[in-house]
Amino acid sequence: MTVRNTRTPGGGSGRPGKVERAMRAAPVSTFPQVAGDAGSLARRERLALTLAREFYAGRRRRARYLSADLFGEPTWDILLDLYVAARENRRVPTTSACIGAHVPPTTALRWLRILEMRAMVEREEDGRDGRRTFVKLTERGHTVMEAFLGTMADTLLSALNDADECTTLNEAAQ
């Protein structure tokens, strides 16, 4: 009796799984470089870091008002966590990244693998403890997060400046 292997060489069933489908859906885009003086760029970076912290914390606070099962973005939580850690010069163990994603470890590991395949994150060995690995944003991942958060910071700063101008005009009109 001959037994045929119906699995693909990589161990899959031959049907695309979640990782493969996610890879097919990966957008390809470039991210603009921001011009400006050193002071405005530093302010933008500080605000981007503040926004990343607030987005992450806000997602946890939201659970006080709305059921957490209504929302699920483990990749966003992972990216925010790794961005903040990079800006604070902290290393993030893979297990901590999984915990920070607020999903089961297998789900978080699957999304980490997708992010790795998209060159957004990379793992590195501990060096002292062979059982532990760290995960961090790649240069591309950091650039993507800086671009997104920086755009949000620019929009927020513009809105605040517009609000200040309106207040000044209202005070002058009185």
Order of alpha helices (4+ residues) and beta strands (2+ residues): alpha-alpha-alpha-beta-alpha-alpha-beta-beta-alpha
